[in-house]
Amino acid sequence: MDCGSIMLHEFADAVKVADSWFPPSPLSTYKFSSPKTSAYTRRLKCNPFVYTEGTTESIKKLDGPLRNNVISFLQGCYTKRNIEGARLVYSLLQTMEVDSVEVLEEYIIRIFGFCDSLEDADYVFSNILNCTVYAWDAIISVHSMHDHYKECLDLFHGMQQANIIPDKSIYPYILKACGQLGALREGVNAHSLITSCGFESDIFVSSALLDMYAKCDSLDNVCIMFLRLPIPHTVSWNVLITKFVKHGNERQALGLFARMQNEGISPNNATYASILKACGCIGDLDHGKVLHAQLVECGLVSDVYICNTLICMYASCGGMEEALREFNKISKRSVVSWCTIINALTQYDVDLCAMDLFRSMSLECLDIDDVTFVSFIKLCSKLGNVEQGMRFHDQVIKRGLDANIVIGNSIVSMYSSCGNMIEAYSMFEQLPSRNVVTWASMVSGYTKIGDGASALKLFERMKIEDIEADRVMLMGVLDACANIGALNQGILVHQQLVVSGLSSDVAVGSCLINMYFKCGSPKEAHIVFSSLPKQDLKLWGMLISGYAYNGNGRSVLKCLDMMQQLGFKPDAAIFTNVLVACRHAELVEDGCHQFRVMRDQQGIVPTIEHFGCMIDLLSHVGYVDEAEELLDMMPVQPDLSGWMSLLSACRRHKKVQVARRCFNHVMRLDSSVSAGYLVMSKIYADAKLWERVEELEHHRKQALVWKKPGRAWIEVDNRIHEFSVGDKSHPQIDKIHMKLRTIKYDKDECTPLLNSRNNKQDSRNDHCERLAIAFGLITATEGTPIRVTKNIQVCRDCHSASKMISKIEARPIIISDTYRVHEFRNGECSCGDWI
């Protein structure tokens, strides 16, 4: 028996054994050569067994009977996913002294790829001594089909370095890799090689080029390649139409769709999905309905994906009735179907209906994914429904999703938006990892509830943990600085924005302007405004609002004139701030003039806010009866702020009877308003009507109405110090009270807060703003302004005390409350005692 017959006999025996049993050992354990280190060890997906012309021809060089047995056995390995059989064949082939046996290795590489063993495929490839173009094709195709796109490009570069000229079958894999990686430069280089080899006319190569340029978002090249296609098919049209929609060329996409149909190309689901999206983007409901009719005619409307797209199109075009009708037609709704209609309802502020639909969705026991949870948690945040949000949170915990950073961030954001900072902080601390979004949500939440001090403490902690703040985070920190008057820290953030190149951003600029105005620094605010590259109507409105808050009425009128000269037309909100500024600056004639200009020249119908400003303006200069008459004659029902403005003016002008009528209106609108009880009590106390004071106090307690606790903040040496009424917790409280006792001011100018007949001790020195001012006097650098921020309006007693302290101590005092900025200098206040 000759050598060839012996090997054939051994191979036949091996086939019998291979069909029955194979040891579970990797190919590298067979001792037939020195293995090289594998570069790729990833898990594979399915890859069909592919024959190429080159290897088929090469196999003919093998001995006929042996070749047939090898091919037959390898085909069986492919069909049965018999990886151990392929390994044994490869080990036997390495021992056979047959010419050109290496050509079978291409087959084996593909089988290993199909059997999810890229490690073995790489091993076989790395041990081929003289790799042909077909072996390169095999290993690249295996990696491409298993989404290893970077490895595909690395192999392609290795092929070029080995001076192997690629054939046209390799380029679709390389172009796919470039598209998936967004490697446009690599794709252009491959295109140049394709052109030089004359492969561009091949339909598979040209289609791959079109797809690559589409995935790399190169619309011009997509159009060029589309025009070069010999016969564009449906997929090619879909790629072109989708790219036009993505780039905002919806009308052109609709034109392409019409041309596609005129050329007899039948659109498929993907085509209709792109065109429906185009209709939704431009609000073309009529065209969308025509497409809907075509879908019904061609029988595609039953497809869930198409139904979801129809719902989205109708919702985007304002056809919520049609969207709901299409949703109700779906017999078997997917999670996407539910999310699409719920998001559509949320878009049109039908949030309660959206929440009802979610409850219905829950009854269908659908497997809700991470994205859906995030959507519904955001819906709870928008509705302020913290109870429902907590239920979602419980479900997240039960499913073990609470460690997911995206879901965790949405829960933190939900609690923060709803003002429940205890739960927000608890979730924040439980997260295994936190990114800048997590921190920004917490800072925003604390700022929203008026706790800017906690927001800034968290920001400092973030810096210690070496988390880099982004644009959104820094904007939130600026809002926190504005919230508590932390000017110095705001300046530090401003410097950080300048260094990072973000200070010219309009949104960032808006936050800076707001921060400087709220901290009583209008000059710096105007500098920021002037430095922005473009001033739009919103920025002009912010500038006017800031000057109004600082009581600079003349500056407001000047800005109003300048913006109109530049072609900006003031809107209703800007006129509201103009009237507020006129009120703060006692500009009665100017306020009345601007009201008439707004109504008669600008054609703006006065709103309840505009009337409220006029009532405030008239009543504070003594026209109390006229202001009451205006309230009664308003074309709209007066709101709480209008009656409260008149009530406050009644105290200033000692109008007890008018005050009683105002108080009755306030109680009718909202009996829980503590400010109404407080102002009316002071009016009675001023008039020595002590029985009325006691009676009112009795009603207040019965109604369980309590005044919002006062809080004040002061920044010293870049640290925030917080004080509340009667605060004893500050480490320097004794020195603070000692300082207050040394200030000799005339307390008779201050109206008693308590019934003087009861001889109760006056505790006005315990007011939070006085504590903050005294702390500033004993700690801040001599001669520097004392800047205090208060969470409610400063009381008249502390206002009078602040005037006297500024004169006695020869120190400017700036108090920013919820109403305006008060700047005290030499015993005078910038508000003109309009309080």
C-alpha positions in Angstrom: 0.0 0.0 0.0 1.5 3.3 -1.1 1.8 6.4 1.1 -1.3 8.2 -0.5 -3.5 5.2 0.2 -2.4 5.0 3.8 -3.2 8.6 4.3 -6.6 8.2 2.6 -7.3 5.2 4.8 -6.4 7.1 8.0 -8.5 10.0 6.9 -11.6 7.7 6.4 -11.1 6.3 9.8 -10.8 9.8 11.3 -14.1 10.8 9.6 -15.9 7.9 11.4 -14.4 8.9 14.7 -15.1 12.6 14.1 -18.8 11.9 13.5 -19.2 10.2 16.8 -16.9 11.9 19.3 -14.4 14.8 19.5 -12.5 15.9 22.5 -13.5 19.5 23.6 -10.1 21.0 23.1 -9.1 24.1 21.1 -7.2 23.9 17.9 -4.0 25.3 19.5 -3.6 22.1 21.6 -2.8 20.0 18.6 1.0 19.6 18.4 1.7 20.2 14.7 3.3 23.6 14.6 4.3 26.5 16.9 1.2 28.6 17.3 1.4 32.4 17.0 -0.4 34.7 19.5 -4.0 35.4 18.3 -4.9 39.0 18.0 -8.7 38.4 18.1 -10.5 36.4 20.8 -14.1 37.7 20.5 -17.3 35.8 20.4 -18.7 35.3 16.9 -22.2 35.3 15.3 -23.3 33.2 12.3 -21.4 33.3 9.0 -22.4 31.2 6.0 -20.0 28.8 4.5 -18.8 30.5 1.3 -17.0 29.0 -1.6 -14.8 31.3 -3.8 -13.8 30.7 -7.4 -10.1 30.8 -6.5 -10.2 28.1 -3.8 -12.5 25.9 -5.9 -9.9 25.9 -8.7 -7.1 25.2 -6.2 -8.8 22.2 -4.7 -8.7 20.6 -8.1 -5.0 20.3 -7.7 -5.5 17.8 -4.9 -5.8 14.1 -5.5 -9.4 13.4 -6.6 -10.6 10.9 -4.0 -8.9 12.6 -1.2 -10.3 16.0 -2.3 -13.8 14.7 -2.5 -13.6 13.2 1.0 -12.2 16.4 2.5 -14.8 18.6 0.8 -17.6 16.3 1.8 -16.5 16.1 5.4 -16.0 19.9 5.7 -19.5 20.5 4.3 -20.8 18.2 7.0 -18.8 20.1 9.6 -20.5 23.3 8.4 -24.0 21.8 8.4 -23.6 20.2 11.8 -21.6 23.1 13.3 -19.0 20.5 14.0 -16.1 22.6 15.2 -14.1 19.6 16.6 -14.3 17.9 13.2 -12.9 21.0 11.5 -10.1 21.1 14.1 -9.2 17.4 13.5 -9.3 17.9 9.7 -6.9 20.8 10.0 -4.5 18.9 12.2 -4.5 15.9 9.8 -4.0 18.1 6.8 -0.9 19.5 8.4 0.6 16.0 8.4 -0.3 15.1 4.8 2.4 15.5 2.2 0.1 16.7 -0.5 0.8 19.7 -2.7 -1.5 22.7 -2.3 -3.2 21.4 0.9 -3.1 24.9 2.3 -6.0 25.9 -0.1 -8.4 24.1 2.1 -7.5 26.3 5.0 -9.7 29.1 3.6 -12.7 26.8 4.0 -11.7 25.9 7.5 -11.3 29.6 8.4 -14.9 30.2 7.3 -16.2 27.1 9.2 -14.5 28.3 12.4 -16.1 31.7 11.9 -19.5 30.2 11.4 -19.0 28.0 14.5 -18.3 31.1 16.7 -14.6 30.4 17.1 -12.7 33.4 15.8 -9.7 32.3 17.9 -9.4 29.1 15.8 -9.9 31.1 12.6 -7.2 33.6 13.5 -4.9 30.7 14.4 -5.3 29.0 11.0 -4.8 32.2 9.2 -1.7 33.2 11.2 -0.1 29.8 10.4 -0.5 30.0 6.6 3.0 30.5 5.2 2.0 32.1 1.9 -1.3 33.8 2.3 -3.2 34.1 -1.0 -5.8 36.8 -1.6 -8.5 34.2 -0.9 -7.2 33.6 2.6 -7.2 37.3 3.3 -10.7 37.5 1.9 -11.8 34.7 4.2 -10.4 36.2 7.4 -11.6 39.7 6.6 -15.1 38.4 5.7 -15.3 36.5 9.0 -14.4 39.5 11.1 -16.7 41.8 9.1 -19.7 39.5 9.5 -19.1 39.5 13.2 -18.9 43.3 13.5 -15.1 43.4 14.2 -14.7 46.5 12.0 -11.5 47.8 13.4 -9.9 44.4 12.9 -11.1 44.4 9.3 -9.2 47.6 8.6 -6.1 46.4 10.4 -6.2 43.2 8.3 -6.6 45.2 5.1 -3.6 47.4 6.0 -1.6 44.2 6.7 -2.7 42.8 3.3 -1.4 46.0 1.6 1.9 45.8 3.5 2.2 42.2 2.2 1.8 43.5 -1.3 -1.3 41.4 -1.9 -3.6 43.1 -4.4 -7.3 42.9 -3.1 -9.9 41.6 -5.4 -13.3 43.2 -5.7 -15.0 40.7 -3.3 -12.9 42.2 -0.4 -13.9 45.8 -0.8 -17.6 45.5 0.3 -16.3 44.3 3.7 -13.8 47.1 3.9 -16.3 49.8 3.0 -18.8 48.4 5.5 -16.1 48.7 8.2 -15.4 52.3 7.2 -19.1 53.1 7.3 -19.7 51.5 10.7 -16.6 53.3 12.2 -17.4 56.6 10.5 -13.9 56.4 9.0 -14.5 58.7 6.0 -10.8 59.2 5.2 -10.2 55.4 5.2 -13.3 55.0 3.0 -12.1 57.7 0.5 -8.7 55.9 0.3 -10.5 52.6 -0.4 -12.6 54.4 -3.1 -9.4 55.6 -4.8 -8.1 52.0 -4.9 -11.4 50.7 -6.2 -11.4 53.3 -9.0 -7.8 52.5 -10.0 -8.6 48.8 -10.2 -11.8 49.4 -12.2 -14.1 47.9 -9.7 -16.5 50.8 -9.3 -18.8 49.5 -12.0 -19.5 46.4 -10.0 -23.0 46.6 -8.5 -21.9 45.2 -5.1 -18.9 47.5 -4.8 -20.9 50.6 -5.9 -23.7 49.8 -3.5 -21.2 49.4 -0.7 -19.6 52.7 -1.6 -23.1 54.4 -1.4 -23.8 52.8 2.0 -20.3 53.8 3.3 -20.8 57.4 2.4 -24.2 57.4 3.9 -23.0 56.1 7.2 -20.2 58.6 7.2 -22.8 61.3 6.7 -21.3 62.6 3.4 -24.4 63.7 1.5 -22.5 65.0 -1.5 -20.7 61.7 -2.1 -23.9 59.8 -1.6 -25.5 61.7 -4.4 -22.5 61.2 -6.7 -22.4 57.5 -6.1 -26.2 57.2 -6.5 -25.9 58.8 -10.0 -23.1 56.4 -10.9 -25.2 53.3 -10.1 -26.1 51.5 -13.3 -29.6 50.5 -12.1 -30.4 51.9 -8.6 -32.5 49.4 -6.6 -34.9 50.0 -3.7 -32.2 49.9 -1.0 -30.1 52.5 -2.9 -33.1 54.8 -3.1 -33.8 54.3 0.6 -30.2 55.3 1.4 -30.5 58.5 -0.6 -33.9 59.4 0.7 -32.9 58.7 4.3 -29.8 60.9 4.0 -31.9 63.8 2.6 -34.3 63.6 5.5 -31.5 63.4 8.0 -29.9 66.6 6.6 -33.2 68.5 6.8 -33.9 68.4 3.1 -37.4 66.9 3.5 -38.9 68.5 0.4 -36.2 67.1 -1.8 -36.7 63.7 -0.1 -40.4 63.9 -1.1 -39.3 64.7 -4.7 -37.0 61.8 -4.8 -39.7 59.5 -3.6 -42.0 60.7 -6.4 -39.2 60.1 -8.9 -38.6 56.6 -7.5 -42.2 55.7 -8.1 -42.2 57.2 -11.6 -39.2 55.0 -12.5 -41.2 51.9 -11.4 -39.2 51.1 -8.3 -41.5 49.7 -5.6 -40.9 51.3 -2.1 -40.7 49.1 0.9 -41.3 49.6 4.6 -38.0 51.4 5.1 -38.9 53.8 2.2 -42.3 54.7 3.7 -40.8 55.1 7.2 -38.3 57.7 5.9 -40.9 59.6 3.9 -43.4 59.6 6.7 -40.7 61.1 8.9 -40.1 63.8 6.3 -43.8 64.7 6.4 -43.7 64.9 10.1 -40.7 67.1 10.2 -42.3 69.7 7.9 -45.8 69.3 9.2 -47.2 68.1 5.8 -50.3 66.4 7.0 -51.9 66.2 3.5 -48.9 64.4 2.0 -48.8 62.1 5.0 -52.4 61.1 4.5 -51.7 60.3 0.8 -48.8 58.1 1.9 -51.1 56.4 4.5 -53.6 55.6 1.7 -50.8 54.0 -0.4 -49.8 51.9 2.6 -53.3 50.7 2.9 -53.5 49.9 -0.8 -50.2 47.9 -0.8 -51.0 46.1 2.4 -48.1 47.5 4.5 -50.3 49.3 7.1 -50.5 46.2 9.3 -46.8 46.3 10.0 -46.2 47.5 13.5 -43.1 49.5 12.6 -45.1 51.3 9.9 -48.0 51.9 12.4 -45.6 53.4 14.9 -44.2 55.7 12.2 -47.7 56.8 11.2 -48.5 57.6 14.8 -45.3 59.7 15.0 -46.1 61.5 11.7 -49.7 62.4 12.7 -48.5 63.6 16.1 -45.8 65.8 14.6 -48.3 67.3 12.2 -50.8 68.1 15.0 -53.2 65.3 14.1 -53.5 63.7 17.6 -57.0 62.3 16.8 -55.5 60.4 13.8 -52.5 59.3 15.9 -54.8 57.9 18.6 -56.9 56.2 16.0 -53.9 54.5 14.4 -52.7 53.4 17.9 -56.1 51.9 18.7 -56.0 49.9 15.4 -52.8 48.0 16.4 -53.9 44.6 17.5 -50.6 43.6 19.1 -48.8 46.7 20.4 -45.1 46.7 21.1 -43.3 48.8 23.7 -42.3 51.2 20.9 -46.0 51.6 20.0 -46.9 52.6 23.6 -43.9 54.9 23.9 -44.6 56.6 20.6 -48.2 57.6 21.5 -47.3 58.5 25.1 -44.4 60.7 23.9 -46.8 62.3 21.4 -49.3 63.1 24.1 -46.5 64.6 26.2 -45.4 66.7 23.3 -48.8 68.3 23.3 -48.9 68.7 27.1 -51.6 66.0 27.4 -49.5 64.6 30.3 -52.3 63.2 32.4 -53.7 61.2 29.4 -50.1 60.0 28.8 -49.9 58.8 32.3 -53.3 57.0 32.0 -51.9 55.2 28.9 -48.9 54.1 30.8 -51.1 52.5 33.4 -52.9 50.7 30.6 -49.5 49.7 29.2 -48.5 48.2 32.6 -51.6 46.0 32.6 -50.5 44.4 29.3 -47.4 43.1 31.2 -45.0 44.3 28.5 -41.3 44.0 29.1 -40.4 47.6 29.7 -36.8 48.4 28.7 -34.4 50.9 30.0 -35.3 53.6 27.5 -39.0 53.3 28.4 -38.3 53.6 32.1 -36.3 56.8 31.4 -39.1 58.2 29.3 -41.8 57.6 32.0 -39.6 58.9 34.8 -39.1 62.1 32.8 -42.9 62.3 32.4 -43.3 62.1 36.2 -40.7 64.9 36.5 -42.7 67.0 34.0 -45.9 66.4 35.9 -44.4 66.9 39.3 -45.9 63.5 40.2 -43.3 62.3 42.7 -45.6 59.6 44.0 -45.8 57.9 40.6 -42.1 58.5 40.2 -41.5 56.6 43.4 -43.5 53.7 42.1 -41.3 53.7 39.0 -38.2 53.8 41.3 -39.5 50.7 43.1 -39.9 48.8 39.8 -36.4 49.9 38.8 -35.0 48.4 42.0 -37.0 45.2 41.6 -35.6 44.7 38.1 -32.0 45.5 39.3 -31.7 48.5 37.0 -30.9 51.0 39.7 -27.2 50.7 39.0 -27.7 51.8 35.4 -26.2 55.3 35.2 -28.8 56.6 32.7 -31.8 55.4 34.8 -30.1 56.6 38.0 -29.6 60.0 36.6 -33.3 60.2 35.5 -34.4 59.3 39.0 -32.2 61.8 40.6 -33.4 64.4 38.1 -37.1 63.5 38.8 -36.7 63.9 42.5 -34.8 67.1 42.1 -37.4 68.6 39.7 -40.2 67.6 42.1 -38.3 69.4 45.0 -37.8 66.2 47.0 -34.1 66.7 47.6 -34.0 64.1 50.5 -34.8 61.3 48.1 -32.7 62.8 45.3 -29.7 62.9 47.6 -30.3 59.4 48.8 -30.4 58.1 45.2 -27.4 60.2 44.4 -25.3 58.6 47.2 -26.5 55.1 46.2 -25.3 55.3 42.6 -22.2 53.2 42.1 -20.9 55.8 39.6 -21.8 59.4 38.9 -21.1 61.6 35.9 -21.4 65.3 35.4 -25.1 64.9 34.6 -25.8 63.4 38.0 -24.1 66.3 39.7 -25.8 68.9 37.6 -29.2 67.5 38.4 -28.5 67.8 42.1 -27.2 71.4 41.8 -30.2 72.3 39.8 -32.6 70.7 42.3 -31.1 72.5 45.3 -31.2 75.8 43.4 -34.8 75.3 42.5 -35.9 74.9 46.2 -33.9 78.0 47.1 -31.0 76.2 48.7 -28.1 77.6 46.7 -25.7 77.0 49.6 -26.1 73.3 49.4 -25.8 73.5 45.6 -22.4 75.3 45.9 -21.2 72.8 48.6 -22.0 70.0 46.2 -20.1 71.8 43.4 -17.0 72.0 45.7 -17.3 68.3 46.5 -17.5 67.6 42.8 -14.3 69.4 42.2 -12.6 67.5 45.0 -13.7 64.2 43.3 -12.0 65.5 40.1 -15.2 65.6 38.0 -14.9 68.1 35.1 -17.8 70.5 35.0 -19.5 71.0 31.6 -21.4 73.9 30.2 -24.8 72.9 31.7 -23.2 72.3 35.1 -21.5 75.7 35.2 -24.8 77.4 34.2 -26.5 75.6 37.1 -23.8 76.8 39.5 -24.3 80.4 38.2 -28.0 80.1 39.0 -27.1 78.9 42.5 -24.8 81.9 43.0 -27.6 84.2 41.9 -29.9 82.4 44.3 -27.9 83.3 47.4 -25.9 86.3 46.2 -22.6 84.5 46.1 -20.9 87.1 43.9 -17.3 86.0 44.5 -18.0 82.4 43.6 -19.9 83.6 40.6 -16.9 85.6 39.5 -14.7 82.5 39.8 -17.1 80.5 37.6 -17.0 83.4 35.1 -13.3 83.2 35.0 -13.5 79.4 34.4 -15.9 80.0 31.5 -13.6 82.5 29.9 -10.7 80.1 30.1 -12.8 77.3 28.6 -14.0 79.5 25.8 -17.7 79.3 26.8 -18.2 82.9 28.0 -19.4 84.0 24.5 -22.2 81.3 24.5 -25.6 83.1 24.5 -27.1 80.7 27.1 -24.1 81.0 29.3 -24.1 84.8 28.9 -27.7 84.9 30.0 -26.8 83.1 33.2 -23.9 85.4 33.8 -26.1 88.5 33.3 -28.7 87.1 35.7 -26.1 86.3 38.3 -24.6 89.7 38.3 -27.9 91.5 38.4 -29.2 89.3 41.3 -26.0 90.0 43.2 -26.5 93.7 42.8 -23.8 94.3 40.2 -25.6 95.8 37.2 -22.4 97.3 35.8 -20.7 93.9 35.4 -24.0 92.5 34.0 -24.0 95.1 31.2 -20.4 94.4 30.4 -21.3 90.7 29.9 -24.2 91.8 27.7 -22.1 94.0 25.5 -19.4 91.3 25.1 -21.8 88.7 23.6 -21.4 88.3 19.9 -25.2 88.6 19.2 -27.9 90.3 21.3 -31.4 88.9 20.6 -34.8 90.0 22.0 -34.4 87.5 24.9 -31.1 89.1 26.0 -32.5 92.6 25.8 -35.5 91.4 27.9 -33.0 90.0 30.5 -31.1 93.3 30.6 -34.3 95.3 31.1 -35.5 92.8 33.8 -32.2 93.0 35.6 -32.1 96.8 35.7 -35.8 96.7 36.9 -34.8 94.3 39.7 -32.0 96.7 40.7 -34.4 99.7 40.7 -32.6 101.5 37.8 -35.7 102.9 36.1 -33.9 105.4 33.9 -31.5 102.6 32.6 -34.5 100.5 31.7 -36.1 103.3 29.7 -32.7 103.9 28.0 -32.4 100.2 27.1 -35.9 100.1 25.8 -35.2 103.0 23.5 -31.9 101.5 22.3 -33.4 98.1 21.4 -36.2 99.7 19.4 -33.7 101.7 17.5 -31.9 98.5 16.6 -35.1 97.1 15.2 -36.3 94.9 18.1 -40.0 95.1 19.0 -40.6 94.8 22.7 -43.1 92.0 23.7 -45.5 91.8 26.6 -42.9 90.4 29.0 -40.5 93.3 28.3 -43.3 95.9 28.9 -44.0 94.1 32.2 -40.5 94.7 33.4 -40.5 98.3 32.1 -43.6 99.0 34.3 -42.0 97.2 37.3 -38.9 99.5 36.8 -41.1 102.6 36.7 -42.8 101.5 39.9 -39.4 100.9 41.7 -38.1 104.3 40.5 -41.3 106.2 41.2 -41.6 107.1 37.5 -45.4 107.5 37.5 -45.7 109.6 34.3 -43.3 107.3 32.4 -45.1 104.2 33.6 -48.5 105.6 32.4 -46.9 106.6 29.1 -45.4 103.2 28.5 -48.7 101.5 29.3 -50.4 103.6 26.6 -47.6 102.9 24.1 -47.9 99.2 24.7 -51.6 99.2 24.3 -52.2 101.8 21.6 -49.0 101.8 19.5 -47.6 98.3 19.9 -51.0 96.6 19.8 -50.3 94.5 22.9 -53.4 93.6 24.8 -52.7 94.4 28.5 -52.6 91.3 30.6 -53.3 90.9 34.3 -49.5 91.4 35.0 -49.6 94.8 33.3 -52.7 95.9 35.2 -51.0 94.7 38.4 -48.0 96.8 37.7 -50.1 99.9 37.2 -52.1 99.2 40.4 -48.8 98.9 42.3 -47.5 102.1 40.7 -50.7 104.2 41.4 -51.3 102.9 44.9 -47.8 103.5 46.2 -47.8 107.2 45.2 -51.1 107.7 47.0 -53.7 107.0 44.4 -55.2 104.2 46.5 -58.8 104.9 45.6 -58.0 105.1 41.9 -56.0 101.9 42.1 -59.0 100.1 43.7 -61.3 101.5 41.0 -58.9 100.1 38.4 -59.0 96.7 40.0 -62.8 96.7 40.0 -62.9 97.8 36.3 -60.2 95.5 34.9 -61.4 93.5 31.8 -59.9 90.4 33.5 -60.5 89.0 36.9 -57.9 90.5 39.3 -55.5 88.0 40.7 -53.9 87.7 44.2 -50.9 89.9 43.4 -53.1 92.9 42.4 -55.0 92.9 45.7 -51.8 92.2 47.7 -50.1 95.3 46.1 -53.1 97.5 47.1 -53.1 96.0 50.5 -49.4 96.8 51.0 -50.0 100.4 49.8 -52.9 100.7 52.3 -50.4 100.3 55.2 -48.1 103.0 53.7 -51.0 105.4 53.3 -53.0 104.3 56.4 -56.1 103.3 54.5 -57.7 100.9 57.0 -61.1 100.6 55.3 -59.7 100.0 51.8 -57.3 97.5 53.4 -60.2 95.5 54.9 -61.8 95.2 51.5 -58.5 94.1 49.9 -57.9 91.6 52.6 -61.4 90.1 52.0 -60.6 89.7 48.3 -57.2 88.1 49.2 -58.9 85.6 51.5 -61.5 84.8 48.9 -58.8 84.0 46.3 -56.5 82.1 48.6 -57.1 81.9 52.4 -53.7 80.3 52.9 -51.6 83.4 52.0 -49.6 84.2 55.1 -48.5 87.6 53.7 -52.1 88.7 53.7 -52.5 88.0 57.4 -49.1 89.6 58.2 -49.8 92.9 56.3 -53.3 93.3 57.6 -52.1 92.6 61.2 -49.5 95.4 60.8 -52.1 97.8 59.4 -54.3 97.1 62.5 -51.2 97.5 64.8 -50.3 100.8 63.2 -53.9 102.0 63.9 -53.7 100.7 67.5 -56.6 98.3 66.8 -55.2 95.6 69.1 -58.4 93.6 69.3 -58.4 93.3 65.6 -54.8 92.1 65.7 -55.7 89.4 68.2 -58.8 88.4 66.2 -56.8 88.1 63.0 -54.1 86.1 64.8 -56.8 83.7 66.0 -58.2 83.2 62.5 -54.7 82.7 61.1 -54.0 79.9 63.6 -57.3 78.3 62.9 -56.5 78.3 59.2 -53.1 76.7 60.0 -51.4 79.5 58.0 -47.7 80.1 58.9 -45.3 82.6 57.5 -42.5 81.2 55.4 -39.4 81.1 57.5 -36.9 83.8 56.6 -33.4 82.8 55.5 -30.5 85.0 54.6 -27.1 84.3 53.1 -23.8 86.3 53.1 -20.5 85.4 51.4 -17.3 86.0 53.2 -13.9 84.8 52.0 -15.6 82.7 49.3 -17.6 80.8 52.0 -21.4 81.0 52.3 -22.9 81.6 55.7 -26.6 81.0 56.2 -28.9 82.5 58.9 -32.5 82.0 59.9 -34.8 83.9 62.2 -33.6 83.4 65.8 -30.6 81.4 64.6 -28.3 80.2 67.5 -26.3 77.6 65.5 -23.6 79.9 64.0 -20.3 79.5 65.7 -19.9 83.3 66.1 -23.5 84.0 67.2 -22.4 85.6 70.5 -20.1 88.1 68.7 -22.9 88.8 66.2 -25.4 89.7 69.0 -22.7 91.7 70.7 -22.2 93.7 67.5 -25.9 94.3 67.1 -26.2 95.5 70.7 -23.4 98.1 70.1 -25.3 99.6 67.2 -27.3 102.6 68.6 -30.2 103.2 66.2 -33.6 104.7 66.9 -35.9 101.7 67.5 -38.9 104.0 67.7 -38.8 104.3 63.9 -39.5 100.6 63.7 -43.1 99.5 64.0 -43.7 96.9 66.7 -44.2 93.5 65.3 -46.1 92.2 68.4 -49.0 93.5 70.4 -47.4 96.2 72.6 -50.1 95.8 75.2 -48.7 92.3 75.9 -45.2 93.7 76.7 -43.6 90.9 74.7 -39.9 91.3 74.0 -39.1 92.7 70.6 -37.0 90.1 68.8 -36.2 92.1 65.7 -32.4 91.7 66.3 -33.0 88.0 65.7 -34.1 88.6 62.1 -32.0 86.7 59.6 -30.9 89.7 57.5 -29.7 91.6 60.7 -27.7 88.6 61.8 -26.1 88.4 58.4 -25.3 92.1 58.3 -23.7 92.0 61.8 -21.7 88.9 60.8 -20.5 90.8 57.7 -19.5 93.8 59.8 -17.3 91.7 62.1 -15.7 89.5 59.4 -15.6 91.2 56.0 -12.7 93.4 55.0 -13.3 97.0 56.2 -14.7 99.3 53.6 -16.1 96.5 51.4 -19.9 96.4 50.8 -21.9 94.0 52.9 -23.9 91.8 50.5 -26.9 89.9 51.8 -29.5 87.8 50.0 -32.9 87.0 51.5 -35.4 84.4 50.4 -38.4 86.6 51.1 -39.1 90.4 51.0 -37.1 92.4 53.6 -39.4 93.7 56.3 -39.9 97.4 57.0 -38.2 97.2 60.4 -35.0 95.7 59.0 -35.1 98.1 56.1 -35.1 101.0 58.5 -32.4 99.4 60.6 -30.2 98.7 57.5 -30.4 102.4 56.5 -29.2 103.5 60.0 -26.4 100.8 60.1 -25.1 101.9 56.7 -24.8 105.5 58.1 -23.4 104.6 61.5 -20.8 102.0 60.1 -20.1 104.0 57.0 -20.5 100.8 55.0 -22.6 100.2 51.9 -25.1 97.4 52.5 -26.8 95.6 49.6 -29.8 93.4 50.3 -31.3 91.3 47.4 -34.7 89.9 48.3 -37.4 88.3 46.1 -38.7 91.7 45.1 -35.7 93.9 44.3 -32.2 95.0 45.2 -31.9 97.5 48.1 -28.6 99.5 48.2 -28.1 101.3 51.5 -25.6 104.2 51.6 -25.3 106.9 54.2 -28.7 106.2 55.7 -30.6 106.2 52.4 -31.9 103.3 50.3 -32.0 103.1 46.5 -35.7 102.0 46.7 -36.7 105.5 48.1 -38.4 103.7 51.0 -41.0 102.1 48.7 -41.5 99.1 50.9 
